[in-house]
């Protein structure tokens, strides 16, 4: 991937900011719309946006060079993303965005555990403490009314 000059931390912060906007905008958009239909609309927009970026940056040829193993895991990741979005929009249609989004972010905890178990990645003790605090915060949000 081309180096844009921005560090992974900047991209991660931007991701978090856009994810926050996603929750607020989705909560407003799902009002009066079946959650699965809302998910479809969001998915079509993301597909068009990603296709435009690939076309604009001239990366289309890379599609033909994706190997079988990578394609398998990308397809599985896409299915997991779809399932996550369906569940997320259903939760947003039923609950408050301020409570749904933090619980959804338990994915951070799951990623840390799964990365350690399946990818051999490690975190420092301070890192695991941070993961534990995220889990604790999500529990507090879930049980508080």
Backbone as JSON, one array per atom type, in Angstrom:
{
  "sequence": "XXXXXXXXXXXXXXXXXXXXXXXXXXXXXXXXXXXXXXXXXXXXXXXXXXXXXXXXXXXXXXXXXXXXXXXXXXXXXXXXXXXXXXXXXXXXXXXXXXXXXXXXXXXXXXXXXXXXXXXXXXXXXXXXXXXXXXXXXXXXXXXXX",
  "N": [[0.84, -1.18, 0.0], [0.47, 2.25, -0.71], [2.47, 4.75, 0.86], [1.13, 7.3, 2.68], [2.23, 9.19, 4.24], [1.11, 9.62, 6.67], [0.9, 8.35, 9.99], [0.07, 5.1, 11.37], [-1.32, 5.54, 13.67], [-2.56, 8.03, 13.34], [-4.32, 7.39, 11.25], [-5.87, 5.5, 12.64], [-7.07, 7.09, 14.61], [-8.57, 8.78, 12.96], [-10.25, 6.82, 11.91], [-11.68, 6.11, 14.23], [-13.01, 8.52, 14.72], [-14.62, 8.73, 12.4], [-16.11, 6.41, 12.81], [-17.54, 7.12, 15.07], [-19.12, 9.19, 13.99], [-20.51, 7.56, 12.23], [-22.15, 6.06, 13.96], [-23.86, 8.03, 15.05], [-25.03, 9.21, 12.75], [-26.16, 6.92, 11.6], [-28.0, 6.18, 13.57], [-29.8, 8.33, 13.36], [-30.58, 7.9, 10.72], [-31.77, 5.35, 10.73], [-34.19, 5.6, 11.86], [-37.51, 4.84, 11.56], [-37.02, 3.19, 9.43], [-36.63, -0.12, 8.27], [-34.12, -2.06, 9.86], [-32.51, -3.84, 8.37], [-32.85, -2.91, 5.76], [-31.74, -0.39, 6.03], [-29.1, -1.15, 6.48], [-28.51, -2.26, 3.98], [-28.63, 0.03, 2.31], [-26.5, 1.52, 3.38], [-24.4, -0.24, 2.8], [-24.38, -0.29, -0.03], [-23.64, 2.35, -0.53], [-21.06, 2.35, 0.62], [-19.81, 0.44, -1.02], [-19.89, 1.76, -3.53], [-18.35, 4.01, -2.89], [-15.85, 2.84, -2.16], [-15.22, 1.58, -4.59], [-14.95, 3.83, -6.23], [-12.7, 5.03, -5.08], [-10.73, 3.06, -5.56], [-10.76, 3.07, -8.36], [-10.06, 5.76, -8.88], [-7.5, 5.89, -7.86], [-6.14, 4.16, -9.42], [-5.87, 1.46, -8.78], [-7.2, -0.76, -9.67], [-6.21, -2.91, -11.22], [-4.96, -4.5, -9.36], [-6.86, -6.15, -8.35], [-6.96, -8.49, -9.87], [-4.7, -9.79, -9.05], [-5.05, -10.86, -6.56], [-4.48, -13.45, -4.38], [-5.63, -16.87, -3.86], [-5.83, -17.65, -1.1], [-5.79, -15.17, 0.21], [-8.07, -14.07, -0.96], [-10.06, -15.8, 0.04], [-9.95, -15.21, 2.83], [-10.57, -12.48, 2.75], [-13.17, -12.58, 1.73], [-14.44, -14.0, 3.8], [-14.01, -12.13, 5.84], [-15.56, -10.07, 4.82], [-18.11, -11.24, 5.01], [-18.28, -11.47, 7.8], [-18.2, -8.75, 8.42], [-20.6, -7.9, 7.23], [-22.45, -9.34, 8.79], [-21.89, -8.17, 11.28], [-22.66, -5.49, 10.78], [-25.4, -5.8, 10.24], [-26.29, -6.68, 12.74], [-25.51, -4.46, 14.27], [-27.02, -2.31, 13.21], [-29.55, -3.27, 13.83], [-29.39, -3.26, 16.62], [-29.05, -0.47, 16.99], [-31.53, 0.39, 16.09], [-33.12, -0.39, 18.11], [-32.02, 0.5, 20.51], [-30.29, 3.11, 22.43], [-27.91, 5.18, 20.8], [-25.69, 6.02, 22.26], [-25.35, 3.99, 24.06], [-25.33, 1.65, 22.57], [-23.08, 1.87, 20.79], [-20.68, 1.9, 22.49], [-20.83, -0.71, 23.54], [-20.67, -2.19, 21.22], [-18.04, -1.67, 20.7], [-16.73, -3.51, 22.19], [-15.58, -5.15, 20.47], [-12.94, -4.4, 20.27], [-11.78, -5.57, 22.49], [-12.27, -8.27, 21.9], [-10.73, -8.48, 19.54], [-8.12, -8.1, 20.55], [-7.84, -10.38, 22.19], [-8.35, -12.48, 20.32], [-6.29, -11.94, 18.48], [-4.06, -12.47, 20.03], [-4.48, -15.21, 20.55], [-4.77, -16.44, 17.97], [-3.07, -15.2, 16.12], [-0.7, -14.86, 17.35], [0.07, -12.44, 18.38], [1.21, -9.97, 20.72], [0.56, -8.07, 23.69], [1.64, -5.52, 25.91], [1.76, -5.6, 29.54], [0.54, -3.19, 30.34], [-0.92, -2.67, 28.07], [-2.77, -4.82, 28.1], [-4.08, -4.11, 30.41], [-5.34, -1.78, 29.52], [-7.07, -2.92, 27.62], [-8.66, -4.39, 29.36], [-9.83, -2.27, 30.77], [-11.34, -1.12, 28.75], [-13.18, -3.19, 28.36], [-14.38, -3.2, 30.9], [-15.5, -0.62, 30.89], [-17.38, -0.87, 28.81], [-19.12, -2.73, 29.96], [-20.06, -1.22, 32.13], [-21.46, 0.77, 30.73], [-23.41, -0.83, 29.55], [-24.92, -1.8, 31.7], [-25.75, 0.44, 33.06], [-28.37, 2.81, 33.3]],
  "CA": [[0.0, 0.0, 0.0], [1.24, 3.49, -0.82], [2.63, 5.49, 2.1], [0.55, 8.63, 2.56], [2.93, 10.09, 5.14], [0.44, 9.61, 7.97], [1.18, 7.12, 10.75], [-1.08, 4.24, 11.64], [-2.07, 6.14, 14.78], [-3.43, 9.07, 12.77], [-5.4, 6.69, 10.54], [-6.74, 4.88, 13.64], [-7.88, 8.15, 15.21], [-9.55, 9.15, 11.95], [-11.23, 5.74, 11.89], [-12.55, 6.25, 15.41], [-13.88, 9.67, 14.5], [-15.65, 8.37, 11.42], [-16.99, 5.42, 13.44], [-18.47, 7.88, 15.93], [-20.1, 9.79, 13.08], [-21.34, 6.47, 11.71], [-23.18, 5.71, 14.95], [-24.84, 9.11, 15.17], [-25.76, 9.33, 11.48], [-26.97, 5.71, 11.43], [-29.14, 6.27, 14.5], [-30.75, 9.24, 12.74], [-31.07, 7.31, 9.48], [-32.52, 4.11, 10.91], [-35.52, 5.93, 12.39], [-38.61, 4.59, 10.62], [-36.56, 2.34, 8.32], [-36.19, -1.44, 8.76], [-32.67, -2.06, 10.04], [-31.84, -4.55, 7.28], [-32.87, -2.0, 4.62], [-30.73, 0.63, 6.33], [-27.8, -1.79, 6.26], [-28.33, -2.38, 2.53], [-28.31, 1.36, 1.78], [-25.14, 1.82, 3.83], [-23.48, -1.12, 2.08], [-24.3, 0.19, -1.41], [-22.84, 3.58, -0.5], [-19.67, 1.97, 0.88], [-19.33, -0.22, -2.23], [-19.64, 2.79, -4.54], [-17.24, 4.83, -2.4], [-14.61, 2.06, -2.27], [-14.95, 1.41, -6.02], [-14.47, 5.11, -6.75], [-11.33, 5.21, -4.6], [-9.86, 2.14, -6.31], [-10.66, 3.58, -9.74], [-9.35, 7.04, -8.9], [-6.08, 5.69, -7.53], [-5.55, 3.24, -10.39], [-5.54, 0.18, -8.15], [-8.1, -1.8, -10.17], [-5.46, -4.07, -11.71], [-4.57, -5.34, -8.22], [-7.92, -7.14, -8.1], [-6.61, -9.74, -10.55], [-3.53, -10.41, -8.42], [-5.36, -11.37, -5.22], [-4.33, -14.91, -4.32], [-6.76, -17.64, -3.35], [-5.9, -17.59, 0.36], [-6.2, -13.81, 0.56], [-9.47, -13.9, -1.37], [-10.88, -16.52, 1.01], [-10.04, -14.46, 4.08], [-11.29, -11.24, 2.49], [-14.6, -12.92, 1.63], [-14.9, -14.3, 5.16], [-14.05, -10.86, 6.54], [-16.75, -9.37, 4.32], [-19.29, -11.86, 5.62], [-18.29, -11.06, 9.2], [-18.57, -7.34, 8.43], [-22.03, -7.83, 6.95], [-23.18, -9.8, 9.98], [-21.71, -7.14, 12.3], [-23.47, -4.33, 10.43], [-26.81, -6.15, 10.44], [-26.53, -6.67, 14.19], [-25.31, -3.1, 14.75], [-28.19, -1.52, 12.84], [-30.68, -3.76, 14.62], [-29.21, -2.72, 17.97], [-29.33, 0.97, 16.94], [-32.97, 0.62, 15.93], [-33.77, -0.76, 19.38], [-31.4, 1.12, 21.68], [-29.65, 4.41, 22.32], [-26.59, 5.14, 20.17], [-24.69, 6.18, 23.3], [-25.15, 2.71, 24.76], [-25.02, 0.61, 21.59], [-21.72, 2.0, 20.25], [-19.63, 1.4, 23.39], [-20.9, -2.18, 23.63], [-20.13, -2.64, 19.94], [-16.59, -1.55, 20.76], [-16.12, -4.7, 22.79], [-14.78, -5.76, 19.41], [-11.54, -4.12, 20.59], [-11.39, -6.61, 23.44], [-12.24, -9.54, 21.16], [-9.58, -8.46, 18.63], [-6.89, -8.32, 21.33], [-7.8, -11.79, 22.61], [-8.21, -13.32, 19.13], [-4.96, -11.72, 17.91], [-3.12, -13.22, 20.87], [-4.7, -16.65, 20.41], [-4.67, -16.98, 16.61], [-2.03, -14.56, 15.33], [0.53, -14.81, 18.13], [0.42, -11.07, 18.74], [1.3, -9.76, 22.16], [0.42, -6.74, 24.26], [2.33, -5.34, 27.18], [0.81, -5.6, 30.66], [-0.25, -1.95, 30.28], [-1.87, -2.86, 26.97], [-3.86, -5.68, 28.57], [-4.86, -3.3, 31.35], [-6.19, -0.94, 28.69], [-8.13, -3.77, 27.07], [-9.56, -4.67, 30.48], [-10.59, -1.06, 31.07], [-12.35, -1.0, 27.69], [-14.23, -4.16, 28.68], [-15.1, -2.69, 32.07], [-16.31, 0.52, 30.48], [-18.53, -1.36, 28.04], [-20.04, -3.34, 30.92], [-20.71, -0.12, 32.85], [-22.44, 1.39, 29.81], [-24.5, -1.77, 29.32], [-25.77, -2.0, 32.88], [-26.29, 1.7, 33.57], [-29.56, 3.21, 32.54]],
  "C": [[0.89, 1.24, 0.0], [1.28, 4.21, 0.53], [2.13, 6.91, 1.91], [1.28, 9.65, 3.43], [2.29, 10.16, 6.52], [0.72, 8.29, 8.68], [-0.1, 6.33, 10.95], [-1.94, 4.83, 12.74], [-3.03, 7.22, 14.28], [-4.61, 8.42, 12.05], [-6.37, 6.05, 11.53], [-7.63, 5.92, 14.32], [-8.94, 8.63, 14.23], [-10.65, 8.09, 11.86], [-12.21, 5.85, 13.05], [-13.51, 7.42, 15.25], [-14.98, 9.38, 13.51], [-16.61, 7.32, 11.97], [-17.99, 6.11, 14.36], [-19.53, 8.56, 15.08], [-21.05, 8.74, 12.52], [-22.47, 6.14, 12.67], [-24.26, 6.78, 15.01], [-25.68, 9.21, 13.9], [-26.64, 8.11, 11.24], [-28.19, 5.73, 12.34], [-30.21, 7.19, 13.93], [-31.38, 8.62, 11.5], [-31.94, 6.09, 9.64], [-33.93, 4.37, 11.44], [-36.58, 5.73, 11.3], [-38.23, 3.74, 9.43], [-36.2, 0.98, 8.9], [-34.67, -1.51, 8.79], [-31.93, -2.77, 8.92], [-31.81, -3.69, 6.01], [-31.84, -0.9, 4.82], [-29.33, 0.07, 6.1], [-27.51, -1.91, 4.77], [-27.94, -1.03, 1.93], [-26.88, 1.72, 2.14], [-24.12, 1.02, 3.03], [-23.3, -0.67, 0.64], [-23.44, 1.45, -1.48], [-21.36, 3.25, -0.3], [-19.06, 1.3, -0.35], [-18.99, 0.81, -3.3], [-18.44, 3.65, -4.16], [-15.91, 4.1, -2.57], [-14.23, 1.86, -3.74], [-14.4, 2.69, -6.63], [-13.04, 5.37, -6.32], [-10.36, 4.33, -5.37], [-9.68, 2.63, -7.74], [-9.82, 4.85, -9.8], [-7.86, 6.9, -8.64], [-5.4, 4.69, -8.45], [-5.18, 1.89, -9.83], [-6.37, -0.99, -8.67], [-7.38, -3.06, -10.63], [-5.08, -5.02, -10.58], [-5.64, -6.39, -7.9], [-7.57, -8.5, -8.7], [-5.46, -10.47, -9.86], [-3.81, -10.93, -7.02], [-5.3, -12.89, -5.26], [-5.53, -15.58, -3.67], [-6.93, -17.55, -1.84], [-6.37, -16.21, 0.8], [-7.67, -13.59, 0.22], [-10.41, -14.59, -0.38], [-11.05, -15.71, 2.28], [-10.73, -13.11, 3.91], [-12.79, -11.48, 2.37], [-15.16, -13.22, 3.01], [-14.99, -13.02, 6.0], [-15.27, -10.05, 6.1], [-18.03, -9.93, 4.9], [-19.41, -11.48, 7.09], [-18.7, -9.59, 9.33], [-20.07, -7.18, 8.2], [-22.85, -8.25, 8.16], [-23.08, -8.76, 11.1], [-22.61, -5.95, 12.02], [-24.96, -4.6, 10.62], [-27.17, -6.1, 11.93], [-26.45, -5.25, 14.75], [-26.54, -2.24, 14.43], [-29.43, -1.98, 13.59], [-30.59, -3.22, 16.03], [-29.52, -1.22, 18.0], [-30.82, 1.26, 16.81], [-33.72, 0.36, 17.22], [-33.24, 0.01, 20.59], [-30.79, 2.47, 21.39], [-28.26, 4.26, 21.71], [-25.48, 5.23, 21.21], [-24.44, 4.94, 24.13], [-24.77, 1.59, 23.8], [-23.56, 0.68, 21.15], [-20.64, 1.52, 21.22], [-19.65, -0.14, 23.54], [-20.35, -2.8, 22.35], [-18.6, -2.61, 19.97], [-15.94, -2.61, 21.63], [-15.34, -5.48, 21.74], [-13.29, -5.52, 19.64], [-10.99, -5.2, 21.52], [-11.26, -7.95, 22.72], [-11.04, -9.59, 20.21], [-8.29, -8.73, 19.4], [-6.75, -9.79, 21.73], [-7.58, -12.7, 21.4], [-6.83, -13.17, 18.49], [-3.9, -12.45, 18.71], [-3.24, -14.72, 20.63], [-4.35, -17.17, 19.02], [-3.55, -16.39, 15.77], [-0.69, -14.47, 16.06], [0.98, -13.41, 18.49], [0.43, -10.92, 20.26], [1.06, -8.3, 22.5], [1.22, -6.69, 25.55], [1.3, -5.46, 28.31], [-0.06, -4.33, 30.67], [-1.29, -2.03, 29.17], [-3.05, -3.72, 27.38], [-4.72, -4.95, 29.6], [-5.82, -2.4, 30.59], [-7.35, -1.72, 28.1], [-9.15, -4.1, 28.17], [-10.42, -3.47, 30.84], [-11.66, -0.82, 30.01], [-13.51, -1.95, 27.98], [-15.06, -3.69, 29.86], [-16.0, -1.51, 31.72], [-17.53, 0.1, 29.71], [-19.57, -2.0, 28.96], [-20.78, -2.25, 31.7], [-21.77, 0.56, 31.99], [-23.65, 0.47, 29.64], [-25.45, -1.88, 30.5], [-26.35, -0.71, 33.43], [-27.47, 2.14, 32.7], [-29.69, 4.66, 32.43]]
}
